[in-house]
Amino acid sequence: MPEPTEEEKKAAEDAKKRKAEIDAEVEKLVKEALAKDKSVPISRLNEEIEKRKALETELGTVAEKLIEDVPEDFKSLVPDLPPGKKIAWVKDAMAKGVFTSKEVDNNSLDKKVATDKKVIDSENMSPVDRMATGYN
């Protein structure tokens, strides 16, 4: 193979210099792109954090309004949970009837008492007769 000419050597040297310049330029552009990429997600992250805080505040307000519907006697039963879970817990408890108090109807208790039986005087009975009245 013949030896390269001066022009070919110079062209190869120029190509190497140009390649080094291009590599440096690419590295610079990559660093700038990475720096820009870091700033974009941070600002987006801050936006998302603000949205989340706003939604958390709204959920807290909804949870408090829902707890206002709970009777005072039962408010101590509501656990201290994050707003979303508290709403779910209160709705589930309302569906199951945890917060409803059942009124006792005194008249319904009297229906079970037998009123047609006569009162038996056991003073003058023999012991066998006394025991027999327990089975009637």
C-alpha positions as CSV (number, residue, x, y, z in Angstrom):
1,M,0.0,0.0,0.0
2,P,1.4,3.4,-0.9
3,E,2.2,5.9,1.7
4,P,-0.3,8.7,2.2
5,T,0.5,12.0,0.6
6,E,0.8,15.2,2.4
7,E,-2.6,16.3,1.4
8,E,-4.1,13.0,2.7
9,K,-2.2,13.4,6.0
10,K,-3.4,17.0,6.3
11,A,-7.0,16.0,5.5
12,A,-6.9,13.1,8.1
13,E,-5.5,15.6,10.7
14,D,-8.2,18.1,9.9
15,A,-10.8,15.3,10.1
16,K,-9.6,14.4,13.5
17,K,-9.7,18.0,14.7
18,R,-13.2,18.4,13.3
19,K,-14.3,15.2,15.0
20,A,-12.9,16.4,18.3
21,E,-14.7,19.7,17.9
22,I,-18.0,17.9,17.0
23,D,-17.6,15.6,20.0
24,A,-17.0,18.6,22.3
25,E,-20.1,20.4,20.8
26,V,-22.2,17.2,21.3
27,E,-21.1,16.9,24.9
28,K,-21.9,20.5,25.5
29,L,-25.4,20.1,24.0
30,V,-26.0,16.9,26.0
31,K,-25.1,18.7,29.2
32,E,-27.4,21.6,28.4
33,A,-30.2,19.2,27.5
34,L,-29.8,17.4,30.8
35,A,-29.7,20.7,32.7
36,K,-33.0,21.7,30.9
37,D,-34.6,18.3,31.5
38,K,-33.9,18.6,35.3
39,S,-35.6,22.0,35.5
40,V,-38.7,20.9,33.6
41,P,-39.6,18.0,35.8
42,I,-39.0,20.1,39.0
43,S,-41.4,22.7,37.9
44,R,-43.9,20.1,36.8
45,L,-43.4,18.3,40.1
46,N,-44.1,21.5,41.9
47,E,-47.3,21.9,39.9
48,E,-48.4,18.4,40.7
49,I,-47.6,19.0,44.4
50,E,-49.8,22.1,44.4
51,K,-52.6,20.2,42.7
52,R,-52.4,17.4,45.2
53,K,-52.5,19.8,48.1
54,A,-55.5,21.5,46.7
55,L,-57.3,18.2,46.3
56,E,-56.3,17.1,49.8
57,T,-57.8,20.3,51.1
58,E,-61.0,19.7,49.2
59,L,-61.2,16.1,50.4
60,G,-60.7,17.4,54.0
61,T,-63.6,19.8,53.6
62,V,-65.8,17.1,52.2
63,A,-64.9,14.8,55.0
64,E,-65.7,17.4,57.6
65,K,-69.1,18.1,56.0
66,L,-69.8,14.4,56.0
67,I,-68.9,14.1,59.7
68,E,-71.3,16.9,60.4
69,D,-74.1,14.5,59.5
70,V,-73.0,12.1,62.1
71,P,-75.0,12.4,65.4
72,E,-73.0,14.0,68.3
73,D,-73.1,10.8,70.3
74,F,-71.3,8.9,67.6
75,K,-68.7,11.4,66.5
76,S,-66.1,9.9,68.8
77,L,-66.4,6.6,66.9
78,V,-65.0,8.2,63.7
79,P,-61.3,7.3,63.5
80,D,-58.5,9.8,62.7
81,L,-57.7,8.8,59.1
82,P,-56.5,10.7,56.0
83,P,-59.5,12.5,54.4
84,G,-60.1,10.0,51.5
85,K,-60.1,7.0,53.8
86,K,-62.2,8.9,56.4
87,I,-64.9,9.6,53.8
88,A,-64.9,5.9,52.8
89,W,-65.1,4.8,56.4
90,V,-68.0,7.2,57.3
91,K,-70.0,6.2,54.2
92,D,-69.5,2.5,55.0
93,A,-70.5,3.0,58.6
94,M,-73.6,4.9,57.5
95,A,-74.6,2.1,55.1
96,K,-74.2,-0.4,57.9
97,G,-76.3,1.7,60.2
98,V,-73.6,2.3,62.8
99,F,-74.8,5.9,63.4
100,T,-78.5,5.1,63.8
101,S,-79.9,4.6,67.3
102,K,-82.7,2.1,67.6
103,E,-85.7,3.4,69.6
104,V,-87.0,0.8,72.1
105,D,-90.7,0.4,71.9
106,N,-91.9,-0.3,75.4
107,N,-95.3,-1.7,74.2
108,S,-93.6,-4.4,72.2
109,L,-91.9,-5.8,75.3
110,D,-95.3,-6.2,77.0
111,K,-96.6,-8.4,74.2
112,K,-94.4,-11.2,75.3
113,V,-95.8,-11.3,78.9
114,A,-98.6,-13.8,79.4
115,T,-101.5,-12.0,81.1
116,D,-104.2,-14.7,81.2
117,K,-102.6,-16.9,83.8
118,K,-104.0,-16.9,87.3
119,V,-101.8,-16.2,90.3
120,I,-101.5,-19.4,92.3
121,D,-101.3,-19.3,96.1
122,S,-98.5,-21.7,96.9
123,E,-98.7,-21.3,100.7
124,N,-101.3,-24.1,101.3
125,M,-99.9,-26.5,98.6
126,S,-98.0,-29.7,99.2
127,P,-94.4,-29.9,98.0
128,V,-95.4,-32.1,95.1
129,D,-98.1,-29.6,94.0
130,R,-95.6,-26.8,94.2
131,M,-93.2,-28.6,91.9
132,A,-96.1,-29.4,89.5
133,T,-97.0,-25.7,89.1
134,G,-93.5,-25.1,87.7
135,Y,-94.3,-27.4,84.7
136,N,-97.6,-25.8,83.8
